[in-house]
Amino acid sequence: MSQQKPRKDNKDLRNAARLTGIAIQMGATIYLGNFLGSWLDGKFDKTFWETTCTLLAIVLSIYSVIKQANRLNS
């Protein structure tokens, strides 16, 4: 029996897949923050929840992207 050579890991492909996942996660976070804010506006008959939740979701998603990008570079 001949031994097979171990596969060489393709680091670039793995990083591209992670970056794609980061982009999808960022979009989903912002969308859900906007959806939550819209729902809260309707529930409590106010007008500031949608903007507040959307901005909070943007800040959280940017923080998450920076944290994950730093992890990729180390």
Backbone torsions as a table, in degrees:
resi	resn	phi	psi	omega
1	MET	NA	134.0	178.0
2	SER	-93.7	143.6	180.0
3	GLN	-85.7	139.5	177.7
4	GLN	-86.5	145.6	176.9
5	LYS	-74.4	140.7	177.8
6	PRO	-63.9	142.9	179.7
7	ARG	-68.1	140.8	176.4
8	LYS	-82.1	127.3	-179.7
9	ASP	-67.7	135.6	178.9
10	ASN	-97.6	93.0	-174.8
11	LYS	-65.7	-37.1	-178.8
12	ASP	-65.0	-41.2	179.5
13	LEU	-65.9	-40.7	177.8
14	ARG	-63.6	-41.7	178.7
15	ASN	-65.2	-38.7	178.3
16	ALA	-63.9	-40.7	178.1
17	ALA	-65.3	-39.6	178.3
18	ARG	-65.8	-41.0	179.3
19	LEU	-65.6	-36.3	176.0
20	THR	-64.3	-42.3	177.5
21	GLY	-63.2	-37.2	178.3
22	ILE	-63.9	-42.1	-179.9
23	ALA	-65.0	-42.3	178.8
24	ILE	-64.8	-41.4	179.0
25	GLN	-63.2	-40.5	179.8
26	MET	-64.3	-45.7	178.9
27	GLY	-62.7	-42.0	-179.6
28	ALA	-66.5	-39.1	179.5
29	THR	-63.3	-45.0	-179.7
30	ILE	-66.8	-42.4	178.8
31	TYR	-60.9	-46.6	-179.3
32	LEU	-66.3	-35.4	175.7
33	GLY	-64.1	-41.6	177.5
34	ASN	-66.3	-42.3	179.5
35	PHE	-63.0	-43.8	178.0
36	LEU	-61.7	-44.9	179.5
37	GLY	-63.3	-39.5	177.5
38	SER	-64.0	-42.1	178.6
39	TRP	-64.4	-42.4	178.9
40	LEU	-65.1	-37.7	176.5
41	ASP	-59.5	-43.2	179.7
42	GLY	-70.0	-37.8	-177.0
43	LYS	-69.6	-43.3	-175.6
44	PHE	-102.7	3.3	178.0
45	ASP	55.7	46.0	177.1
46	LYS	-119.7	172.4	-178.3
47	THR	-121.3	-0.1	-174.7
48	PHE	-101.4	-12.6	-174.5
49	TRP	-66.9	-39.9	-177.7
50	GLU	-62.7	-46.6	179.1
51	THR	-64.4	-44.3	-178.3
52	THR	-63.2	-48.3	-178.9
53	CYS	-66.9	-37.2	178.8
54	THR	-65.7	-45.4	178.5
55	LEU	-64.1	-39.2	176.9
56	LEU	-64.2	-40.4	178.4
57	ALA	-65.3	-37.3	177.9
58	ILE	-64.7	-45.7	179.7
59	VAL	-61.9	-45.3	179.5
60	LEU	-63.9	-39.3	-179.1
61	SER	-70.9	-37.5	176.8
62	ILE	-65.7	-41.2	176.4
63	TYR	-59.4	-43.9	179.8
64	SER	-64.4	-41.1	179.2
65	VAL	-63.5	-45.0	180.0
66	ILE	-62.4	-44.6	-179.7
67	LYS	-61.7	-44.6	-178.8
68	GLN	-71.3	-34.6	177.8
69	ALA	-66.5	-39.9	176.2
70	ASN	-63.6	-37.2	177.5
71	ARG	-65.5	-35.6	178.4
72	LEU	-67.8	-35.4	-176.3
73	ASN	-81.0	-13.7	-177.6
74	SER	-89.8	NA	NA
